[in-house]
Amino acid sequence: MSETAVALGDAAATDQPGSKEVGHFAASQGVQLHYHLHNAPAPRGGVLILHGFAEHGGRYNHVIEALLPRGFSVMTYDHRGHGHSGGRRVFVERFGEYVADAEVALELAVRRMPQPLYVLGHSMGGVVALLLAAKRPPTVKGWILSNPALHAAVAIPAWKVALARGASRALPGLSVPSGIPPEHISRDADEVRKYGDDQLNSKSATARWYTEFTSAQDEVLREPQLLAGLPLLALIGEGDLIIDPKVSLQFLGALAGPSVEVQRYPGLYHELFNEIAEDRAKVFKDLAHWLQTRPAA
């Protein structure tokens, strides 16, 4: 596989089948976001991945390995303040910055990837995807959610919430440990080890990020009607110990209709794509089937 390092709009970029493109693109406020683009050998569509909280786009190799042979090119990028991208670590003044960045990434994906184009959001990336979907960008053929982070599985004590809100106003950049046990991401011990060893994964957030994130969750949950009729596949691990699957399923129930498909996986943890091999194979089979059976029009 060939590899080319480029910037947005660089004439040296390659979209040849089987190639890999690595580079940065400029988002709002001049922040440089790092991306990878993997071109399928026989492309029939493209998937733009929005990763989750405190991780990065380089953790989606299993997805890439599953989709490329099925004809779907894959683009991942690191959110601002994450991975190799610029910006203060896990900090935003407004959650809408992530959504605006996703719009720029989508513009790049439209230019560089085969059509039709789909957006896949995992965890926090699922919240970004839902807010972007509410704007109904015409270039997106369908939306995929992997355990969208709509509500924490464990209730946060009221005093901690009050403290975070106060700090968000007075000390917005205050770093706070995330408190996510690595063993809660997957039942695959090797994936848990790799997650813990990955220096690009952040172990903390900031006070402003927390209040903006919870506000974004509330915004999505408050107005499900904005997503009515959109082609959507939701992949829900019912054993998720990080995000409450019951809240996600209730939200998806409000969207019930012929355009929405929900796949439930009893016992599977938060990172479905990094679960035990035989279990993630089932997830990828369902994902690929949905992508391959989208109507042409």
NORLINDA-V694038 format. One record per backbone hydrogen bond with DSSP energy under -1.0 kcal/mol. NH is the residue of the N-H (numbers start at 1). CO is the residue of the C=O. Records with the same first field share a line. If there is no record, write none. Layout:
BEGIN
NH->CO + CO
END
This chain:
BEGIN
4->20
6->22
8->24
10->7
13->10
18->39
19->16
20->2
21->37
22->4
23->35
24->6
25->33
27->31
30->27
31->28
33->25
35->23
36->76
37->21
38->74
39->19
44->71
46->116
47->73
48->118
49->75
50->120
55->52
59->56
64->60
65->61
66->62
67->63
68->64
71->68
72->67
73->45
74->38
75->47
76->36
78->34
81->86
82->79
85->82
86->32
90->81
91->88
97->94
98->95
100->96
101->97
102->98
103->99
104->100
105->101
106->102
107->103
108->104
109->105
110->106
111->107
112->108
113->109
118->46
119->142
120->48
121->144
122->50
123->146
125->122
126->123
127->123
128->124
129->125
130->126
131->127
132->128
133->129
134->130
135->132
136->133
140->137
141->117
143->231
144->119
145->233
146->121
147->235
149->123
150->148
153->242
161->157
162->158
163->159
164->160
165->161
166->162
167->163
168->164
169->165
170->166
171->167
174->171
176->205
178->203
184->181
185->182
192->188
193->189
194->190
195->191
196->192
197->193
198->194
201->198
202->54
205->176
207->174
208->172
210->206
211->207
212->208
213->209
214->210
215->211
216->212
217->213
218->214
219->215
220->216
221->217
222->218
223->219
226->223
227->224
228->225
230->227
232->259
233->143
234->261
235->145
236->263
238->265
239->268
240->237
244->151
248->244
249->245
250->246
251->247
252->248
253->249
254->250
255->252
256->253
260->257
261->232
263->234
265->236
268->265
270->184
271->185
272->270
274->271
275->272
279->276
280->276
281->277
283->279
284->280
285->281
286->282
287->283
288->284
289->285
290->286
291->287
292->288
293->289
END
